[in-house]
């Protein structure tokens, strides 16, 4: 699924209007019907509705929604916020169509608004994605009242005051909705952590915009949903054998951190690898042979550290980093791996920290190596960022400069390709914010990279399946109760 900028969204609307063809007001009606269908599946007619409308097309959506909800038996009140002398043509059209049975109140000041909202569900249709400046005056006052009302708030397309594809400033007035129902495609703003208070639980509804335009229009931003992930999965043929699905090497663990190696190895096995060898310090031998019996053990001569690199000829992919520490001897092993490997590399955790402390190694990384940093690890690699938009831009530049696949971990983990393309992930939950989940992801991606998936496919599918297993674990264990081992147990597709 693609993610478009605001100018592209406008162009998509215009293309649909011209080529379907359909009038803009009829397209607004179609969007409003899609919103209402979602709303009726979520809220009963027993819950009265207050709809706050600006005077542009988002307000026109709100007026059409009011009419359609009233026709379905909802108690509806409309509040027209008089923030401008001008109104769009489609707003005026839907205002003329508003039934007299619907109470309509013009808001010129926000003083007494709170008393009118008791027990209401609020629908925010003040302003849409075309916002060009921060809210001020009456609009800002209304937003403050709505946010303080305690009402459930549903935003139409995007929360009023939130920019769709650029950062807001601290102190901007923005609606804080419980739900956002957006039209056709998600917005870039929904993917970034700084906007979480202004998005809530978001849903897309299909309003029939031109599929031809969507398919042809280029964008660097994509959203990996189940349909995309399903298309990536390779079938496992009847006469396959363990050699069919590759042989991975994991270089992991040190004294006191063998749990990271264990999680990584078990995740690699649960993700379909044919054969797995784990290169570990001597202190981890009994642990791995007991807890991961399906893996072969390559034992380093050092009792507590990784100090040597085994021969690499047998492997289709190599992962390094979980639990290895940052000893100078381990750094030498990483240097050897980078210069000697001829297969995809997956680097995580302390391997990334060693890279950040030795940046001269970055240009030596094999093309299409996969790096999986969390935000702080990425900061150490690429430097400070001003906000999440800036960090995303730094990540795109980093991936292009070093020709690597970057998995920037987070609620919507961004898989960033060497050409600067970004694939945001749709799975996962806050229960995965616990130690060891990154080690699990390293094992999954390393496994896929050995099975014939390209580094790009391995990263994109691996991130998706990691989150999907996390969602299953959360359903079974709760977000509070789940641990990284649970994610491993729910892998499989």
C-alpha positions as CSV (number, residue, x, y, z in Angstrom):
1,X,0.0,0.0,0.0
2,X,1.4,3.4,-1.0
3,X,1.6,6.5,1.2
4,X,1.2,9.8,-0.7
5,X,2.2,13.4,0.1
6,X,-0.5,16.1,0.4
7,X,0.1,17.3,-3.2
8,X,-0.2,13.7,-4.4
9,X,-3.5,13.2,-2.5
10,X,-4.9,16.4,-4.1
11,X,-3.7,15.1,-7.5
12,X,-5.4,11.7,-6.8
13,X,-8.7,13.3,-6.0
14,X,-8.5,15.5,-9.1
15,X,-7.6,12.6,-11.3
16,X,-10.5,10.5,-10.0
17,X,-12.9,13.4,-10.5
18,X,-11.7,14.0,-14.1
19,X,-11.4,10.4,-15.2
20,X,-14.2,8.4,-13.5
21,X,-15.7,11.0,-14.0
22,X,-17.5,12.1,-10.8
23,X,-18.3,15.5,-9.3
24,X,-16.3,16.6,-6.3
25,X,-19.4,16.7,-4.2
26,X,-20.4,13.2,-5.2
27,X,-16.9,12.0,-4.3
28,X,-17.4,13.7,-0.9
29,X,-20.6,11.8,-0.5
30,X,-18.9,8.6,-1.3
31,X,-16.2,9.3,1.3
32,X,-18.8,10.2,3.9
33,X,-20.7,7.0,3.3
34,X,-17.5,5.0,3.8
35,X,-16.8,6.9,7.1
36,X,-20.4,6.3,8.2
37,X,-20.2,2.6,7.5
38,X,-17.1,2.3,9.7
39,X,-18.7,4.5,12.4
40,X,-21.9,2.4,12.5
41,X,-19.9,-0.8,13.0
42,X,-18.2,0.8,16.0
43,X,-20.8,3.0,17.8
44,X,-24.5,2.3,18.5
45,X,-27.4,4.7,17.9
46,X,-27.7,5.0,21.7
47,X,-24.6,7.3,21.7
48,X,-25.4,10.9,20.6
49,X,-23.0,12.5,18.2
50,X,-21.6,16.1,18.0
51,X,-19.9,16.9,14.7
52,X,-17.6,19.9,14.5
53,X,-17.3,21.3,11.1
54,X,-14.9,23.8,9.6
55,X,-15.8,25.7,6.4
56,X,-13.6,23.8,4.0
57,X,-14.1,20.4,2.4
58,X,-13.3,18.5,5.6
59,X,-16.3,20.4,7.1
60,X,-18.3,19.4,4.0
61,X,-17.5,15.8,4.9
62,X,-18.7,16.4,8.4
63,X,-22.0,17.9,7.2
64,X,-22.6,14.9,4.9
65,X,-21.7,12.5,7.7
66,X,-24.3,14.3,9.9
67,X,-27.0,13.8,7.4
68,X,-26.2,10.2,6.8
69,X,-25.9,9.3,10.5
70,X,-29.2,11.0,11.2
71,X,-30.8,8.9,8.5
72,X,-29.6,5.8,10.3
73,X,-31.2,6.8,13.6
74,X,-28.3,8.6,15.4
75,X,-29.0,11.7,17.5
76,X,-26.8,14.3,15.8
77,X,-25.8,17.8,16.6
78,X,-23.7,19.9,14.2
79,X,-21.4,22.7,15.4
80,X,-20.3,25.1,12.6
81,X,-17.1,26.9,13.7
82,X,-17.0,30.4,12.2
83,X,-13.3,30.6,11.7
84,X,-13.4,32.1,8.2
85,X,-15.5,34.4,6.1
86,X,-15.1,31.9,3.2
87,X,-16.5,28.5,2.7
88,X,-15.9,25.9,0.0
89,X,-18.6,25.2,-2.6
90,X,-19.0,21.5,-1.4
91,X,-19.3,22.7,2.2
92,X,-22.1,25.1,1.1
93,X,-23.8,22.3,-0.9
94,X,-23.9,20.0,2.1
95,X,-25.0,22.7,4.4
96,X,-28.0,23.3,2.1
97,X,-28.8,19.6,2.3
98,X,-28.7,19.4,6.1
99,X,-32.1,18.4,7.3
100,X,-34.0,20.8,9.5
101,X,-34.3,18.0,12.1
102,X,-30.6,18.3,12.8
103,X,-29.7,20.9,15.4
104,X,-27.1,23.2,14.0
105,X,-25.2,25.7,16.1
106,X,-22.7,28.3,14.9
107,X,-19.7,28.7,17.2
108,X,-18.2,32.2,17.3
109,X,-16.5,31.7,20.7
110,X,-15.6,28.6,22.7
111,X,-16.6,29.8,26.2
112,X,-19.7,27.7,26.8
113,X,-19.0,24.8,24.6
114,X,-18.0,22.3,27.3
115,X,-21.6,22.1,28.7
116,X,-22.9,21.0,25.3
117,X,-20.7,18.0,25.0
118,X,-21.6,15.8,28.0
119,X,-22.0,12.2,27.0
120,X,-21.3,12.9,23.3
121,X,-19.1,11.2,20.7
122,X,-17.3,14.0,19.0
123,X,-16.5,13.8,15.3
124,X,-13.7,16.2,14.2
125,X,-14.3,17.6,10.8
126,X,-12.7,21.0,11.3
127,X,-9.7,20.8,8.9
128,X,-8.2,18.1,6.7
129,X,-4.9,17.2,5.2
130,X,-4.5,20.5,3.3
131,X,-3.4,22.3,6.5
132,X,-0.7,24.9,5.7
133,X,-0.3,26.7,9.0
134,X,-0.8,26.1,12.8
135,X,-4.3,26.6,14.2
136,X,-4.9,29.9,16.0
137,X,-7.8,32.0,17.3
138,X,-11.2,30.3,17.5
139,X,-10.0,27.0,16.0
140,X,-7.3,26.6,18.6
141,X,-9.8,27.4,21.3
142,X,-12.3,24.9,20.1
143,X,-9.5,22.2,19.8
144,X,-8.5,22.9,23.4
145,X,-12.1,22.5,24.6
146,X,-12.6,19.3,22.7
147,X,-9.4,17.7,24.0
148,X,-10.4,18.6,27.5
149,X,-13.9,17.4,27.2
150,X,-13.3,13.7,28.0
151,X,-15.4,12.7,25.0
152,X,-14.5,10.0,22.6
153,X,-13.2,11.8,19.5
154,X,-13.2,10.5,15.9
155,X,-11.2,12.4,13.3
156,X,-12.3,12.5,9.7
157,X,-9.3,11.7,7.5
158,X,-6.8,13.4,9.8
159,X,-6.9,15.2,13.1
160,X,-7.4,18.9,12.8
161,X,-4.1,20.7,13.3
162,X,-1.9,17.8,12.4
163,X,0.3,18.1,9.3
164,X,0.1,15.1,7.0
165,X,3.7,14.9,5.9
166,X,5.8,17.4,7.8
167,X,6.5,18.0,11.5
168,X,4.4,20.1,13.8
169,X,6.0,22.4,16.3
170,X,5.8,22.0,20.1
171,X,2.7,23.9,21.3
172,X,0.7,23.5,18.1
173,X,-3.0,23.1,18.7
174,X,-4.0,19.6,17.5
175,X,-7.0,17.4,18.1
176,X,-6.1,14.3,20.1
177,X,-8.5,11.7,18.7
178,X,-9.3,8.2,20.0
179,X,-9.8,7.1,16.3
180,X,-8.8,8.5,12.9
181,X,-10.7,7.2,9.9
182,X,-8.6,8.2,6.9
183,X,-9.6,8.0,3.2
184,X,-8.1,5.4,0.9
185,X,-4.4,5.5,2.0
186,X,-2.7,6.2,5.3
187,X,-0.8,9.4,5.9
188,X,2.9,9.6,6.6
189,X,2.2,11.3,9.9
190,X,0.5,8.1,11.2
191,X,3.8,6.3,11.0
192,X,5.9,8.5,13.3
193,X,6.1,8.3,17.1
194,X,5.9,12.0,17.8
195,X,2.3,12.0,16.3
196,X,0.9,9.2,18.4
197,X,-1.2,11.5,20.6
198,X,-2.8,13.0,17.5
199,X,-3.7,9.9,15.6
200,X,-5.1,7.3,18.0
201,X,-6.3,4.0,16.5
202,X,-6.3,4.7,12.8
203,X,-8.3,2.9,10.0
204,X,-8.4,3.4,6.3
205,X,-11.7,3.3,4.3
206,X,-11.9,2.7,0.6
207,X,-13.6,5.6,-1.2
208,X,-13.0,4.5,-4.7
209,X,-10.2,6.8,-5.7
210,X,-8.5,5.9,-9.0
211,X,-6.5,2.7,-8.8
212,X,-4.9,3.6,-12.1
213,X,-3.4,6.8,-10.6
214,X,-2.4,5.0,-7.4
215,X,-0.6,2.2,-9.4
216,X,1.3,4.7,-11.7
217,X,2.2,7.4,-9.1
218,X,5.6,6.9,-7.6
219,X,6.4,7.5,-4.0
220,X,9.2,6.6,-1.6
221,X,6.7,5.6,1.1
222,X,4.9,2.3,1.4
223,X,2.9,0.4,4.1
224,X,3.4,-3.4,4.4
225,X,0.1,-5.0,5.3
226,X,-1.0,-8.6,5.2
227,X,-1.6,-8.6,1.4
228,X,1.9,-7.4,0.7
229,X,3.4,-9.9,3.2
230,X,1.4,-12.8,1.7
231,X,2.8,-12.0,-1.8
232,X,6.3,-12.2,-0.5
233,X,6.0,-15.7,1.0
234,X,7.6,-18.5,-1.0
235,X,5.8,-21.8,-1.1
236,X,7.4,-24.8,0.4
237,X,7.3,-27.6,-2.2
238,X,6.5,-31.2,-1.3
239,X,9.9,-32.6,-2.2
240,X,11.9,-30.0,-0.4
241,X,14.7,-31.0,2.0
242,X,16.8,-29.2,4.6
243,X,19.3,-28.2,1.9
244,X,16.5,-26.4,0.1
245,X,16.1,-23.9,2.8
246,X,19.7,-22.9,3.3
247,X,22.3,-22.9,6.1
248,X,22.7,-19.8,8.4
249,X,25.5,-18.9,10.7
250,X,24.8,-16.8,13.8
251,X,27.7,-15.2,15.6
252,X,26.2,-14.4,19.0
253,X,26.6,-14.4,22.7
254,X,29.2,-13.7,25.4
255,X,29.5,-14.5,29.1
256,X,26.3,-13.3,30.8
257,X,24.5,-12.7,27.5
258,X,23.9,-16.2,26.1
259,X,20.2,-15.5,26.4
260,X,20.4,-13.2,23.4
261,X,22.1,-15.9,21.4
262,X,19.5,-18.4,22.4
263,X,16.6,-16.2,21.4
264,X,18.2,-15.4,18.1
265,X,18.9,-19.0,17.3
266,X,15.5,-20.3,18.2
267,X,13.9,-17.5,16.1
268,X,16.0,-18.5,13.2
269,X,14.9,-22.1,13.4
270,X,11.2,-21.2,13.9
271,X,11.4,-19.1,10.7
272,X,12.1,-22.1,8.4
273,X,15.9,-22.4,8.1
274,X,17.1,-25.7,6.8
275,X,20.3,-25.8,8.9
276,X,21.7,-23.5,11.6
277,X,25.2,-23.2,13.0
278,X,25.8,-20.9,16.0
279,X,29.3,-19.6,16.7
280,X,29.5,-19.0,20.4
281,X,32.1,-18.6,23.2
282,X,33.0,-21.8,25.0
283,X,30.9,-20.8,28.0
284,X,27.8,-21.1,25.9
285,X,28.3,-24.6,24.6
286,X,26.2,-26.5,27.1
287,X,23.5,-23.8,26.9
288,X,23.1,-24.0,23.2
289,X,23.4,-27.8,22.9
290,X,20.7,-28.1,25.6
291,X,18.3,-25.2,24.8
292,X,18.7,-25.1,21.0
293,X,19.3,-28.8,20.1
294,X,18.4,-28.3,16.5
295,X,21.4,-26.0,16.0
296,X,25.0,-27.1,15.4
297,X,27.6,-25.4,17.6
298,X,30.8,-23.8,16.4
299,X,32.8,-23.1,19.6
300,X,35.2,-20.2,19.9
301,X,38.4,-21.0,21.7
302,X,37.8,-18.2,24.2
303,X,35.8,-19.0,27.3
304,X,33.8,-15.8,27.4
305,X,34.1,-13.9,24.1
306,X,33.9,-14.2,20.3
307,X,37.5,-14.0,19.2
308,X,37.6,-16.0,15.9
309,X,35.6,-16.3,12.8
310,X,34.8,-19.8,11.5
311,X,35.2,-20.7,7.8
312,X,32.3,-19.1,5.9
313,X,32.0,-21.2,2.8
314,X,29.0,-23.3,3.9
315,X,26.6,-20.5,4.7
316,X,23.8,-18.7,2.7
317,X,23.4,-15.9,5.3
318,X,25.3,-14.7,8.4
319,X,23.9,-12.8,11.4
320,X,26.1,-11.2,14.0
321,X,25.5,-9.0,17.1
322,X,23.1,-10.3,19.7
323,X,25.0,-10.5,23.1
324,X,28.5,-10.3,21.6
325,X,29.8,-7.4,23.6
326,X,32.3,-4.8,22.4
327,X,35.7,-6.4,23.2
328,X,38.5,-5.4,20.8
329,X,38.9,-9.1,19.9
330,X,35.3,-9.2,18.9
331,X,35.7,-6.1,16.8
332,X,38.4,-7.9,14.8
333,X,36.0,-10.7,14.1
334,X,33.4,-8.2,12.8
335,X,36.1,-6.6,10.6
336,X,37.0,-10.0,9.2
337,X,33.3,-10.8,8.6
338,X,32.7,-7.6,6.7
339,X,35.7,-8.1,4.4
340,X,35.3,-11.9,3.9
341,X,31.6,-12.5,3.6
342,X,30.1,-13.1,0.2
343,X,26.6,-13.7,1.5
344,X,24.0,-11.4,3.0
345,X,24.9,-10.1,6.5
346,X,22.4,-9.2,9.2
347,X,24.0,-7.0,11.8
348,X,22.3,-6.0,15.1
349,X,23.0,-5.0,18.7
350,X,26.7,-4.8,19.6
351,X,27.7,-5.3,16.0
352,X,26.0,-2.0,15.3
353,X,27.6,-0.4,18.4
354,X,31.0,-1.5,17.2
355,X,30.2,0.0,13.8
356,X,29.3,3.3,15.4
357,X,32.5,3.4,17.3
358,X,34.5,2.4,14.2
359,X,32.8,4.3,11.4
360,X,35.6,3.6,9.0
361,X,34.0,0.1,8.6
362,X,30.8,1.5,7.2
363,X,32.0,2.0,3.7
364,X,33.3,-1.6,3.7
365,X,29.9,-3.2,4.4
366,X,28.9,-5.6,1.7
367,X,26.2,-4.1,-0.5
368,X,22.7,-4.9,0.7
369,X,23.8,-5.8,4.2
370,X,20.9,-5.6,6.6
371,X,21.2,-3.4,9.7
372,X,18.5,-3.5,12.4
373,X,19.0,-0.6,14.8
374,X,16.6,0.7,17.4
375,X,16.5,4.6,17.5
376,X,19.3,5.0,20.0
377,X,21.6,2.6,18.0
378,X,20.8,4.5,14.8
379,X,21.5,7.8,16.6
380,X,25.0,6.5,17.4
381,X,25.5,5.4,13.7
382,X,24.1,8.5,12.0
383,X,24.0,11.4,14.5
384,X,21.4,13.4,16.3
385,X,18.1,14.2,14.6
386,X,15.8,17.1,15.2
387,X,12.6,15.1,15.1
388,X,11.3,11.8,13.6
389,X,10.9,13.3,10.2
390,X,14.5,14.4,10.2
391,X,15.5,11.0,11.6
392,X,13.7,9.3,8.7
393,X,15.5,11.5,6.2
394,X,18.8,10.7,7.9
395,X,18.0,7.0,7.6
396,X,17.2,7.3,3.9
397,X,20.5,9.1,3.3
398,X,22.4,6.5,5.4
399,X,20.9,3.6,3.5
400,X,21.7,5.3,0.2
401,X,25.2,6.3,1.2
402,X,26.3,2.8,2.4
403,X,24.0,0.8,0.1
404,X,22.4,-1.1,3.0
405,X,19.0,-2.2,4.0
406,X,18.1,-0.5,7.2
407,X,15.4,-1.8,9.6
408,X,14.7,1.2,11.9
409,X,12.8,-0.4,14.7
410,X,9.7,1.1,16.3
411,X,5.9,0.8,16.4
412,X,5.9,1.0,12.6
413,X,9.4,-0.4,11.9
414,X,10.7,1.3,8.7
415,X,12.5,-0.9,6.3
416,X,14.6,1.5,4.3
417,X,16.2,0.4,1.0
418,X,19.4,1.5,-0.6
419,X,17.3,3.6,-3.1
420,X,15.7,5.5,-0.3
421,X,12.4,3.7,-0.5
422,X,10.7,3.2,2.9
423,X,8.4,0.4,3.8
424,X,6.5,0.9,7.1
425,X,5.3,-2.2,9.0
426,X,1.7,-2.8,10.0
427,X,2.2,-5.4,12.7
428,X,3.4,-5.4,16.3
429,X,2.3,-3.9,19.6
430,X,3.7,-2.2,22.7
431,X,4.1,-5.6,24.5
432,X,7.1,-6.1,22.3
433,X,8.9,-3.3,24.1
434,X,10.9,-5.8,26.2
435,X,14.4,-7.1,26.2
436,X,15.3,-9.7,23.6
437,X,12.7,-8.9,20.9
438,X,15.4,-7.4,18.7
439,X,17.4,-10.6,19.0
440,X,14.4,-12.5,17.8
441,X,14.1,-10.2,14.7
442,X,17.8,-10.8,13.8
443,X,17.2,-14.6,13.8
444,X,14.1,-14.3,11.6
445,X,15.7,-12.1,9.0
446,X,18.9,-14.2,9.0
447,X,16.8,-17.3,8.4
448,X,14.9,-15.7,5.5
449,X,18.0,-14.4,3.9
450,X,19.3,-18.0,3.6
451,X,16.1,-19.4,2.2
452,X,16.4,-17.6,-1.1
453,X,14.7,-14.3,-0.2
454,X,16.6,-11.2,-1.3
455,X,17.9,-9.0,1.5
456,X,15.0,-6.6,0.8
457,X,12.4,-9.3,0.9
458,X,14.0,-10.9,4.0
459,X,13.9,-7.6,5.9
460,X,10.4,-6.6,4.8
461,X,8.9,-10.1,5.5
462,X,10.9,-10.7,8.6
463,X,9.8,-7.4,10.2
464,X,6.2,-8.2,9.3
465,X,6.3,-11.7,10.7
466,X,8.1,-10.6,13.8
467,X,5.3,-8.2,14.5
468,X,2.6,-10.7,13.6
469,X,4.0,-13.2,16.1
470,X,4.1,-10.4,18.7
471,X,0.5,-9.7,18.1
472,X,-0.4,-13.4,18.6
473,X,1.7,-13.5,21.7
474,X,0.0,-10.4,23.1
475,X,-3.4,-12.0,22.5
476,X,-2.4,-15.0,24.4
477,X,-0.2,-13.5,27.2
478,X,-1.4,-9.9,27.2
479,X,0.9,-7.0,26.3
480,X,2.1,-6.7,29.9
481,X,2.7,-10.4,30.4
482,X,4.4,-11.3,27.1
483,X,8.2,-11.8,26.8
484,X,10.5,-12.2,23.8
485,X,10.4,-16.0,24.1
486,X,6.7,-15.9,23.5
487,X,7.3,-14.2,20.1
488,X,9.5,-17.1,19.1
489,X,6.8,-19.6,20.1
490,X,4.2,-17.8,17.9
491,X,6.3,-17.7,14.8
492,X,5.2,-19.6,11.7
493,X,3.2,-18.8,8.6
